[in-house]
Amino acid sequence: MNGAVNKRIEGILVIRLSAVGDIVRTLPAVHALREGFPKAHISWVVEEKGRDILLHQPEVDEIILFHRKRWEKGILNPLACVKTIGEVYRFIKGIRNRHWDVALDFHGILKSGLISYLSGARERVGFARGFCKDCNYLFNNRRVRLRSQRLSRFERNLALIRSLGLDGGGEAVEFHVSKEDIDYVDEFFQSQGLEMSGPLIAIHPATSPNTPYKRWPSARYGRLADRLVEELRASVLFTWGPGERSVVDEVRARMQKDSMVAPETHSLKQLGELFRRCSLYIGGDTGPMHIASLVKTPVVGIFGPTDPVVNAPYEGTPYVMVRKDIPCSPCRNYHCEKVECMNAVTTQDVFEAARSLLERTGSSRK
């Protein structure tokens, strides 16, 4: 289905349920949506874990929570089943009773398709057959066919916006952080009492527990950090999320030089504010990498099994992706134990990428 929608749009429903990196990569598209329909009420359906990414974002008027994990547990518990069914019913009724002119399904799976369909929106925009999963295309009446399967997630999301007749792309997206979160990060740096003459480099060595195959070896992170301190006179800040502190401790145990450990962050906004203060970010293909790129901190991404085109950082921020051409990469073998693609990336590879990007961006300290 082609052609722009009527510009008199009042209610817009955005559907991107998870994950952290994918929600971040949807923000530029929603920013373009706000630019195109400045008076519209934009609501976003998201799972609990992604909620704090959307807080304080001026593009979003309302956050509607999709309690997937709670409902999945409740539906299997005889004592909570009836209550859970009631919650799901009220969620559906709440969506259904609203007046939506447009629903945009950025997720492209069965759950998101059902939400789009049940919204009753006049225009339900999603991806065409072959570009979504679980027959998702059946639930939407405006189906966008992409020019290629191998598109950056940022570009893929912008394609939905352009189908509405908007000129999506190139906008300066802001990752908005509350004063409280800024103060929290300020207090951390003040407590360090540092006088840095060189660059401040954030290293995020962990990945999700579900994606260990995207994790570069701790020993190499340790050698890299030592070289950054010794040869570039950098200060290294290790960042971490829930359940990831042990990975940072393991890396630091391999180091000879001093480094800093970021405080526990209580939200992804605080993590983003930490990255914003840094001259450079180094890490694997994770949600934090995309957050760093969106706060305009130059990124060195260490890639192995994941597609470097599909998962590229935000194009509005300078970045270098470090990877090796291995015959089996990219792949979807999530249980690979050899991980040759990650092991092929050397400390020298990442160090040179970091040094060249710092020189190119003229970054010393923010």
LOLO-92711 format. One record per residue (C-alpha): y negated, x, z negated; residue in one letter. Coordinates in steps of 0.02 Angstrom, whole numbers, always signed. Layout:
<torvexs>
<torvex py="Y" px="X" pz="Z" residu="a"/>
...
</torvexs>
This chain:
<torvexs>
<torvex py="+0" px="+0" pz="+0" residu="m"/>
<torvex py="-165" px="+76" pz="+53" residu="n"/>
<torvex py="-350" px="+41" pz="+34" residu="g"/>
<torvex py="-472" px="+53" pz="-110" residu="a"/>
<torvex py="-474" px="-77" pz="-247" residu="v"/>
<torvex py="-625" px="-184" pz="-285" residu="n"/>
<torvex py="-758" px="-83" pz="-377" residu="k"/>
<torvex py="-784" px="-226" pz="-499" residu="r"/>
<torvex py="-652" px="-165" pz="-619" residu="i"/>
<torvex py="-663" px="-213" pz="-802" residu="e"/>
<torvex py="-492" px="-177" pz="-879" residu="g"/>
<torvex py="-387" px="-23" pz="-839" residu="i"/>
<torvex py="-219" px="+18" pz="-917" residu="l"/>
<torvex py="-164" px="+201" pz="-908" residu="v"/>
<torvex py="+20" px="+237" pz="-940" residu="i"/>
<torvex py="+77" px="+414" pz="-980" residu="r"/>
<torvex py="+190" px="+409" pz="-1131" residu="l"/>
<torvex py="+233" px="+593" pz="-1157" residu="s"/>
<torvex py="+250" px="+744" pz="-1162" residu="a"/>
<torvex py="+106" px="+849" pz="-1229" residu="v"/>
<torvex py="+85" px="+954" pz="-1072" residu="g"/>
<torvex py="+98" px="+802" pz="-959" residu="d"/>
<torvex py="-31" px="+704" pz="-1058" residu="i"/>
<torvex py="-150" px="+853" pz="-1047" residu="v"/>
<torvex py="-120" px="+861" pz="-859" residu="r"/>
<torvex py="-166" px="+677" pz="-841" residu="t"/>
<torvex py="-337" px="+698" pz="-923" residu="l"/>
<torvex py="-427" px="+761" pz="-765" residu="p"/>
<torvex py="-367" px="+609" pz="-670" residu="a"/>
<torvex py="-426" px="+491" pz="-807" residu="v"/>
<torvex py="-591" px="+585" pz="-810" residu="h"/>
<torvex py="-610" px="+547" pz="-624" residu="a"/>
<torvex py="-563" px="+367" pz="-662" residu="l"/>
<torvex py="-703" px="+356" pz="-790" residu="r"/>
<torvex py="-826" px="+433" pz="-667" residu="e"/>
<torvex py="-777" px="+304" pz="-537" residu="g"/>
<torvex py="-779" px="+153" pz="-654" residu="f"/>
<torvex py="-905" px="+197" pz="-791" residu="p"/>
<torvex py="-915" px="+21" pz="-862" residu="k"/>
<torvex py="-729" px="-16" pz="-865" residu="a"/>
<torvex py="-629" px="-26" pz="-1026" residu="h"/>
<torvex py="-492" px="+106" pz="-1012" residu="i"/>
<torvex py="-340" px="+91" pz="-1125" residu="s"/>
<torvex py="-200" px="+220" pz="-1131" residu="w"/>
<torvex py="-21" px="+185" pz="-1184" residu="v"/>
<torvex py="+53" px="+341" pz="-1264" residu="v"/>
<torvex py="+187" px="+393" pz="-1388" residu="e"/>
<torvex py="+136" px="+447" pz="-1563" residu="e"/>
<torvex py="+148" px="+635" pz="-1529" residu="k"/>
<torvex py="+18" px="+625" pz="-1391" residu="g"/>
<torvex py="-107" px="+519" pz="-1487" residu="r"/>
<torvex py="-214" px="+659" pz="-1558" residu="d"/>
<torvex py="-239" px="+734" pz="-1385" residu="i"/>
<torvex py="-331" px="+576" pz="-1336" residu="l"/>
<torvex py="-436" px="+558" pz="-1493" residu="l"/>
<torvex py="-623" px="+585" pz="-1463" residu="h"/>
<torvex py="-599" px="+588" pz="-1273" residu="q"/>
<torvex py="-744" px="+487" pz="-1201" residu="p"/>
<torvex py="-639" px="+438" pz="-1051" residu="e"/>
<torvex py="-527" px="+332" pz="-1162" residu="v"/>
<torvex py="-590" px="+175" pz="-1250" residu="d"/>
<torvex py="-427" px="+127" pz="-1333" residu="e"/>
<torvex py="-261" px="+209" pz="-1377" residu="i"/>
<torvex py="-108" px="+94" pz="-1378" residu="i"/>
<torvex py="+41" px="+171" pz="-1467" residu="l"/>
<torvex py="+216" px="+158" pz="-1396" residu="f"/>
<torvex py="+329" px="+191" pz="-1546" residu="h"/>
<torvex py="+479" px="+251" pz="-1447" residu="r"/>
<torvex py="+566" px="+357" pz="-1579" residu="k"/>
<torvex py="+543" px="+229" pz="-1717" residu="r"/>
<torvex py="+604" px="+88" pz="-1607" residu="w"/>
<torvex py="+755" px="+187" pz="-1547" residu="e"/>
<torvex py="+808" px="+220" pz="-1726" residu="k"/>
<torvex py="+770" px="+43" pz="-1782" residu="g"/>
<torvex py="+867" px="-43" pz="-1645" residu="i"/>
<torvex py="+1025" px="+52" pz="-1697" residu="l"/>
<torvex py="+1002" px="+13" pz="-1882" residu="n"/>
<torvex py="+1072" px="-158" pz="-1931" residu="p"/>
<torvex py="+948" px="-168" pz="-2075" residu="l"/>
<torvex py="+797" px="-132" pz="-1966" residu="a"/>
<torvex py="+853" px="-209" pz="-1803" residu="c"/>
<torvex py="+768" px="-378" pz="-1823" residu="v"/>
<torvex py="+605" px="-299" pz="-1880" residu="k"/>
<torvex py="+609" px="-178" pz="-1733" residu="t"/>
<torvex py="+639" px="-317" pz="-1607" residu="i"/>
<torvex py="+489" px="-406" pz="-1681" residu="g"/>
<torvex py="+380" px="-251" pz="-1662" residu="e"/>
<torvex py="+434" px="-228" pz="-1482" residu="v"/>
<torvex py="+399" px="-412" pz="-1446" residu="y"/>
<torvex py="+225" px="-399" pz="-1520" residu="r"/>
<torvex py="+191" px="-243" pz="-1419" residu="f"/>
<torvex py="+242" px="-330" pz="-1258" residu="i"/>
<torvex py="+145" px="-486" pz="-1303" residu="k"/>
<torvex py="-9" px="-383" pz="-1343" residu="g"/>
<torvex py="-1" px="-296" pz="-1174" residu="i"/>
<torvex py="+38" px="-458" pz="-1082" residu="r"/>
<torvex py="-104" px="-559" pz="-1159" residu="n"/>
<torvex py="-239" px="-438" pz="-1104" residu="r"/>
<torvex py="-332" px="-451" pz="-939" residu="h"/>
<torvex py="-297" px="-293" pz="-839" residu="w"/>
<torvex py="-370" px="-270" pz="-667" residu="d"/>
<torvex py="-275" px="-109" pz="-637" residu="v"/>
<torvex py="-125" px="-23" pz="-718" residu="a"/>
<torvex py="-93" px="+159" pz="-672" residu="l"/>
<torvex py="+83" px="+222" pz="-703" residu="d"/>
<torvex py="+69" px="+412" pz="-710" residu="f"/>
<torvex py="+239" px="+430" pz="-793" residu="h"/>
<torvex py="+352" px="+359" pz="-658" residu="g"/>
<torvex py="+506" px="+311" pz="-760" residu="i"/>
<torvex py="+591" px="+149" pz="-810" residu="l"/>
<torvex py="+496" px="+124" pz="-974" residu="k"/>
<torvex py="+326" px="+154" pz="-896" residu="s"/>
<torvex py="+369" px="+42" pz="-748" residu="g"/>
<torvex py="+415" px="-100" pz="-865" residu="l"/>
<torvex py="+252" px="-81" pz="-960" residu="i"/>
<torvex py="+156" px="-84" pz="-797" residu="s"/>
<torvex py="+246" px="-240" pz="-737" residu="y"/>
<torvex py="+231" px="-330" pz="-903" residu="l"/>
<torvex py="+44" px="-296" pz="-909" residu="s"/>
<torvex py="+20" px="-424" pz="-772" residu="g"/>
<torvex py="-113" px="-314" pz="-693" residu="a"/>
<torvex py="-172" px="-371" pz="-523" residu="r"/>
<torvex py="-153" px="-194" pz="-454" residu="e"/>
<torvex py="-7" px="-94" pz="-523" residu="r"/>
<torvex py="-20" px="+83" pz="-457" residu="v"/>
<torvex py="+126" px="+204" pz="-460" residu="g"/>
<torvex py="+221" px="+329" pz="-355" residu="f"/>
<torvex py="+322" px="+280" pz="-202" residu="a"/>
<torvex py="+510" px="+289" pz="-190" residu="r"/>
<torvex py="+568" px="+470" pz="-194" residu="g"/>
<torvex py="+423" px="+524" pz="-305" residu="f"/>
<torvex py="+475" px="+434" pz="-465" residu="c"/>
<torvex py="+633" px="+401" pz="-566" residu="k"/>
<torvex py="+740" px="+253" pz="-620" residu="d"/>
<torvex py="+682" px="+143" pz="-474" residu="c"/>
<torvex py="+510" px="+144" pz="-554" residu="n"/>
<torvex py="+429" px="+101" pz="-387" residu="y"/>
<torvex py="+500" px="-75" pz="-397" residu="l"/>
<torvex py="+382" px="-120" pz="-540" residu="f"/>
<torvex py="+219" px="-72" pz="-452" residu="n"/>
<torvex py="+137" px="-156" pz="-304" residu="n"/>
<torvex py="+30" px="-7" pz="-248" residu="r"/>
<torvex py="+146" px="+139" pz="-212" residu="r"/>
<torvex py="+74" px="+310" pz="-177" residu="v"/>
<torvex py="+171" px="+427" pz="-65" residu="r"/>
<torvex py="+133" px="+610" pz="-98" residu="l"/>
<torvex py="+116" px="+742" pz="+37" residu="r"/>
<torvex py="+248" px="+850" pz="-47" residu="s"/>
<torvex py="+371" px="+850" pz="-192" residu="q"/>
<torvex py="+303" px="+1020" pz="-244" residu="r"/>
<torvex py="+130" px="+973" pz="-305" residu="l"/>
<torvex py="+43" px="+1030" pz="-462" residu="s"/>
<torvex py="+55" px="+895" pz="-594" residu="r"/>
<torvex py="-134" px="+894" pz="-599" residu="f"/>
<torvex py="-140" px="+862" pz="-411" residu="e"/>
<torvex py="-1" px="+733" pz="-420" residu="r"/>
<torvex py="-97" px="+632" pz="-549" residu="n"/>
<torvex py="-258" px="+643" pz="-450" residu="l"/>
<torvex py="-166" px="+569" pz="-300" residu="a"/>
<torvex py="-151" px="+403" pz="-393" residu="l"/>
<torvex py="-338" px="+403" pz="-425" residu="i"/>
<torvex py="-379" px="+441" pz="-244" residu="r"/>
<torvex py="-274" px="+291" pz="-191" residu="s"/>
<torvex py="-408" px="+185" pz="-275" residu="l"/>
<torvex py="-540" px="+257" pz="-162" residu="g"/>
<torvex py="-606" px="+383" pz="-290" residu="l"/>
<torvex py="-645" px="+565" pz="-255" residu="d"/>
<torvex py="-538" px="+641" pz="-391" residu="g"/>
<torvex py="-535" px="+829" pz="-417" residu="g"/>
<torvex py="-651" px="+969" pz="-465" residu="g"/>
<torvex py="-729" px="+879" pz="-614" residu="e"/>
<torvex py="-773" px="+979" pz="-769" residu="a"/>
<torvex py="-657" px="+901" pz="-897" residu="v"/>
<torvex py="-702" px="+926" pz="-1080" residu="e"/>
<torvex py="-571" px="+936" pz="-1218" residu="f"/>
<torvex py="-669" px="+850" pz="-1356" residu="h"/>
<torvex py="-642" px="+907" pz="-1535" residu="v"/>
<torvex py="-708" px="+827" pz="-1694" residu="s"/>
<torvex py="-831" px="+915" pz="-1810" residu="k"/>
<torvex py="-696" px="+919" pz="-1944" residu="e"/>
<torvex py="-578" px="+1014" pz="-1830" residu="d"/>
<torvex py="-715" px="+1135" pz="-1778" residu="i"/>
<torvex py="-756" px="+1166" pz="-1962" residu="d"/>
<torvex py="-571" px="+1197" pz="-1999" residu="y"/>
<torvex py="-561" px="+1332" pz="-1866" residu="v"/>
<torvex py="-729" px="+1405" pz="-1920" residu="d"/>
<torvex py="-664" px="+1425" pz="-2097" residu="e"/>
<torvex py="-511" px="+1517" pz="-2035" residu="f"/>
<torvex py="-610" px="+1646" pz="-1936" residu="f"/>
<torvex py="-735" px="+1668" pz="-2077" residu="q"/>
<torvex py="-591" px="+1702" pz="-2196" residu="s"/>
<torvex py="-529" px="+1842" pz="-2085" residu="q"/>
<torvex py="-693" px="+1938" pz="-2099" residu="g"/>
<torvex py="-665" px="+2019" pz="-1930" residu="l"/>
<torvex py="-784" px="+2126" pz="-1832" residu="e"/>
<torvex py="-708" px="+2130" pz="-1659" residu="m"/>
<torvex py="-774" px="+2240" pz="-1520" residu="s"/>
<torvex py="-637" px="+2197" pz="-1397" residu="g"/>
<torvex py="-559" px="+2036" pz="-1332" residu="p"/>
<torvex py="-477" px="+1908" pz="-1445" residu="l"/>
<torvex py="-310" px="+1864" pz="-1366" residu="i"/>
<torvex py="-204" px="+1714" pz="-1416" residu="a"/>
<torvex py="-17" px="+1733" pz="-1397" residu="i"/>
<torvex py="+93" px="+1578" pz="-1413" residu="h"/>
<torvex py="+271" px="+1648" pz="-1408" residu="p"/>
<torvex py="+369" px="+1490" pz="-1450" residu="a"/>
<torvex py="+425" px="+1347" pz="-1342" residu="t"/>
<torvex py="+492" px="+1176" pz="-1386" residu="s"/>
<torvex py="+662" px="+1180" pz="-1474" residu="p"/>
<torvex py="+728" px="+1085" pz="-1323" residu="n"/>
<torvex py="+671" px="+1220" pz="-1201" residu="t"/>
<torvex py="+730" px="+1390" pz="-1265" residu="p"/>
<torvex py="+765" px="+1441" pz="-1085" residu="y"/>
<torvex py="+575" px="+1454" pz="-1058" residu="k"/>
<torvex py="+551" px="+1578" pz="-1201" residu="r"/>
<torvex py="+514" px="+1761" pz="-1166" residu="w"/>
<torvex py="+606" px="+1884" pz="-1283" residu="p"/>
<torvex py="+521" px="+1916" pz="-1450" residu="s"/>
<torvex py="+541" px="+2105" pz="-1434" residu="a"/>
<torvex py="+439" px="+2103" pz="-1274" residu="r"/>
<torvex py="+303" px="+1997" pz="-1351" residu="y"/>
<torvex py="+296" px="+2125" pz="-1492" residu="g"/>
<torvex py="+279" px="+2274" pz="-1374" residu="r"/>
<torvex py="+150" px="+2180" pz="-1272" residu="l"/>
<torvex py="+45" px="+2140" pz="-1424" residu="a"/>
<torvex py="+49" px="+2323" pz="-1479" residu="d"/>
<torvex py="-12" px="+2379" pz="-1308" residu="r"/>
<torvex py="-151" px="+2249" pz="-1306" residu="l"/>
<torvex py="-214" px="+2314" pz="-1473" residu="v"/>
<torvex py="-194" px="+2499" pz="-1433" residu="e"/>
<torvex py="-249" px="+2507" pz="-1251" residu="e"/>
<torvex py="-373" px="+2362" pz="-1237" residu="l"/>
<torvex py="-439" px="+2368" pz="-1415" residu="r"/>
<torvex py="-394" px="+2184" pz="-1427" residu="a"/>
<torvex py="-370" px="+2077" pz="-1580" residu="s"/>
<torvex py="-211" px="+1975" pz="-1565" residu="v"/>
<torvex py="-198" px="+1799" pz="-1636" residu="l"/>
<torvex py="-25" px="+1720" pz="-1642" residu="f"/>
<torvex py="-29" px="+1531" pz="-1632" residu="t"/>
<torvex py="+112" px="+1413" pz="-1675" residu="w"/>
<torvex py="+157" px="+1231" pz="-1695" residu="g"/>
<torvex py="+276" px="+1132" pz="-1806" residu="p"/>
<torvex py="+441" px="+1225" pz="-1829" residu="g"/>
<torvex py="+378" px="+1379" pz="-1734" residu="e"/>
<torvex py="+317" px="+1495" pz="-1872" residu="r"/>
<torvex py="+484" px="+1588" pz="-1879" residu="s"/>
<torvex py="+463" px="+1638" pz="-1696" residu="v"/>
<torvex py="+293" px="+1714" pz="-1735" residu="v"/>
<torvex py="+365" px="+1806" pz="-1886" residu="d"/>
<torvex py="+504" px="+1877" pz="-1778" residu="e"/>
<torvex py="+380" px="+1942" pz="-1649" residu="v"/>
<torvex py="+266" px="+2020" pz="-1780" residu="r"/>
<torvex py="+416" px="+2106" pz="-1860" residu="a"/>
<torvex py="+436" px="+2201" pz="-1695" residu="r"/>
<torvex py="+256" px="+2262" pz="-1696" residu="m"/>
<torvex py="+179" px="+2424" pz="-1757" residu="q"/>
<torvex py="-2" px="+2366" pz="-1750" residu="k"/>
<torvex py="-95" px="+2236" pz="-1852" residu="d"/>
<torvex py="-113" px="+2057" pz="-1791" residu="s"/>
<torvex py="-171" px="+1888" pz="-1855" residu="m"/>
<torvex py="-74" px="+1728" pz="-1880" residu="v"/>
<torvex py="-166" px="+1566" pz="-1846" residu="a"/>
<torvex py="-172" px="+1438" pz="-1985" residu="p"/>
<torvex py="-61" px="+1286" pz="-1982" residu="e"/>
<torvex py="-142" px="+1166" pz="-1861" residu="t"/>
<torvex py="-138" px="+982" pz="-1908" residu="h"/>
<torvex py="-177" px="+922" pz="-1733" residu="s"/>
<torvex py="-171" px="+980" pz="-1554" residu="l"/>
<torvex py="-361" px="+970" pz="-1554" residu="k"/>
<torvex py="-366" px="+1107" pz="-1686" residu="q"/>
<torvex py="-248" px="+1211" pz="-1581" residu="l"/>
<torvex py="-361" px="+1186" pz="-1431" residu="g"/>
<torvex py="-513" px="+1239" pz="-1533" residu="e"/>
<torvex py="-423" px="+1400" pz="-1582" residu="l"/>
<torvex py="-389" px="+1435" pz="-1398" residu="f"/>
<torvex py="-570" px="+1397" pz="-1354" residu="r"/>
<torvex py="-626" px="+1543" pz="-1464" residu="r"/>
<torvex py="-513" px="+1667" pz="-1373" residu="c"/>
<torvex py="-544" px="+1777" pz="-1222" residu="s"/>
<torvex py="-368" px="+1754" pz="-1156" residu="l"/>
<torvex py="-210" px="+1653" pz="-1185" residu="y"/>
<torvex py="-34" px="+1721" pz="-1157" residu="i"/>
<torvex py="+123" px="+1615" pz="-1168" residu="g"/>
<torvex py="+261" px="+1524" pz="-1076" residu="g"/>
<torvex py="+259" px="+1361" pz="-980" residu="d"/>
<torvex py="+220" px="+1245" pz="-1125" residu="t"/>
<torvex py="+99" px="+1110" pz="-1179" residu="g"/>
<torvex py="-10" px="+1237" pz="-1271" residu="p"/>
<torvex py="-30" px="+1334" pz="-1107" residu="m"/>
<torvex py="-103" px="+1179" pz="-1024" residu="h"/>
<torvex py="-215" px="+1146" pz="-1173" residu="i"/>
<torvex py="-282" px="+1325" pz="-1161" residu="a"/>
<torvex py="-319" px="+1303" pz="-977" residu="s"/>
<torvex py="-409" px="+1139" pz="-1008" residu="l"/>
<torvex py="-523" px="+1218" pz="-1139" residu="v"/>
<torvex py="-566" px="+1348" pz="-1006" residu="k"/>
<torvex py="-480" px="+1497" pz="-1086" residu="t"/>
<torvex py="-406" px="+1610" pz="-950" residu="p"/>
<torvex py="-216" px="+1598" pz="-950" residu="v"/>
<torvex py="-75" px="+1720" pz="-920" residu="v"/>
<torvex py="+79" px="+1611" pz="-901" residu="g"/>
<torvex py="+253" px="+1687" pz="-912" residu="i"/>
<torvex py="+365" px="+1585" pz="-798" residu="f"/>
<torvex py="+553" px="+1587" pz="-771" residu="g"/>
<torvex py="+656" px="+1433" pz="-728" residu="p"/>
<torvex py="+512" px="+1311" pz="-706" residu="t"/>
<torvex py="+424" px="+1284" pz="-540" residu="d"/>
<torvex py="+260" px="+1384" pz="-534" residu="p"/>
<torvex py="+181" px="+1261" pz="-413" residu="v"/>
<torvex py="+223" px="+1101" pz="-506" residu="v"/>
<torvex py="+180" px="+1176" pz="-676" residu="n"/>
<torvex py="+27" px="+1280" pz="-633" residu="a"/>
<torvex py="-116" px="+1281" pz="-761" residu="p"/>
<torvex py="-277" px="+1185" pz="-730" residu="y"/>
<torvex py="-355" px="+1253" pz="-571" residu="e"/>
<torvex py="-529" px="+1246" pz="-645" residu="g"/>
<torvex py="-484" px="+1392" pz="-760" residu="t"/>
<torvex py="-438" px="+1570" pz="-704" residu="p"/>
<torvex py="-254" px="+1606" pz="-726" residu="y"/>
<torvex py="-112" px="+1721" pz="-676" residu="v"/>
<torvex py="+70" px="+1666" pz="-673" residu="m"/>
<torvex py="+192" px="+1808" pz="-705" residu="v"/>
<torvex py="+365" px="+1781" pz="-633" residu="r"/>
<torvex py="+500" px="+1867" pz="-531" residu="k"/>
<torvex py="+584" px="+1802" pz="-374" residu="d"/>
<torvex py="+760" px="+1770" pz="-435" residu="i"/>
<torvex py="+877" px="+1679" pz="-313" residu="p"/>
<torvex py="+917" px="+1543" pz="-440" residu="c"/>
<torvex py="+737" px="+1512" pz="-495" residu="s"/>
<torvex py="+661" px="+1384" pz="-506" residu="p"/>
<torvex py="+808" px="+1284" pz="-571" residu="c"/>
<torvex py="+853" px="+1139" pz="-685" residu="r"/>
<torvex py="+996" px="+1223" pz="-778" residu="n"/>
<torvex py="+928" px="+1186" pz="-950" residu="y"/>
<torvex py="+1083" px="+1260" pz="-1033" residu="h"/>
<torvex py="+1073" px="+1429" pz="-948" residu="c"/>
<torvex py="+1113" px="+1568" pz="-1072" residu="e"/>
<torvex py="+1081" px="+1718" pz="-959" residu="k"/>
<torvex py="+901" px="+1669" pz="-918" residu="v"/>
<torvex py="+888" px="+1812" pz="-794" residu="e"/>
<torvex py="+723" px="+1744" pz="-730" residu="c"/>
<torvex py="+639" px="+1768" pz="-900" residu="m"/>
<torvex py="+724" px="+1933" pz="-938" residu="n"/>
<torvex py="+666" px="+2003" pz="-770" residu="a"/>
<torvex py="+484" px="+1992" pz="-825" residu="v"/>
<torvex py="+437" px="+2157" pz="-907" residu="t"/>
<torvex py="+309" px="+2200" pz="-1038" residu="t"/>
<torvex py="+217" px="+2301" pz="-906" residu="q"/>
<torvex py="+209" px="+2148" pz="-792" residu="d"/>
<torvex py="+123" px="+2042" pz="-923" residu="v"/>
<torvex py="+11" px="+2182" pz="-987" residu="f"/>
<torvex py="-56" px="+2217" pz="-811" residu="e"/>
<torvex py="-85" px="+2032" pz="-782" residu="a"/>
<torvex py="-182" px="+2020" pz="-946" residu="a"/>
<torvex py="-287" px="+2174" pz="-910" residu="r"/>
<torvex py="-329" px="+2120" pz="-732" residu="s"/>
<torvex py="-375" px="+1943" pz="-786" residu="l"/>
<torvex py="-488" px="+2008" pz="-924" residu="l"/>
<torvex py="-573" px="+2122" pz="-799" residu="e"/>
<torvex py="-591" px="+1982" pz="-672" residu="r"/>
<torvex py="-665" px="+1859" pz="-795" residu="t"/>
<torvex py="-771" px="+1988" pz="-886" residu="g"/>
<torvex py="-702" px="+1925" pz="-1050" residu="s"/>
<torvex py="-722" px="+2029" pz="-1205" residu="s"/>
<torvex py="-754" px="+1906" pz="-1345" residu="r"/>
<torvex py="-808" px="+1725" pz="-1343" residu="k"/>
</torvexs>
